[in-house]
Amino acid sequence: MTVGFKPWSGARNYATFYPVFGFEAGRNLNRPHEIDEVPVDLSNYKGIFRGVVGADAVFARTDEDNDGNVFSITGSYKVRLPATDEPFVKTEHQVTTISLTTKSRHLSGHPKPAI
């Protein structure tokens, strides 16, 4: 589903909104024995099932002929909501802690690879 907004100010500016709703399910193939030199036991972490909610948005201005964009501003935000415990890695003041939790994972811009 895409939500397009009517152009304004001489039909050269426009915005588009792409909502994201879905599920991710599968099996985790990567279960390291340590993360950031911290030992971790992920032997019980096998399945992945989580919801994903978010949006991508674009604001742009076209050229005089509407052939292409003069500039565009894009943004992306997604949150992953685990249904089962998943590893949560947090580094604060150069100290890394790892826990299995269902805490939400917030992603904006380009997502970083997960473990």
Secondary structure, 3 states (H helix, E strand, C coil): CCEECCCECCCCEEEEEEEEEEEEEEECCCCCCEECCEECCCCCCCEEEEEEEEEEEEEEEECCCCCCEEEEEEEEEEEEEECCCEEEEEEECCEEEEEEECCCEEEECCCCCCC
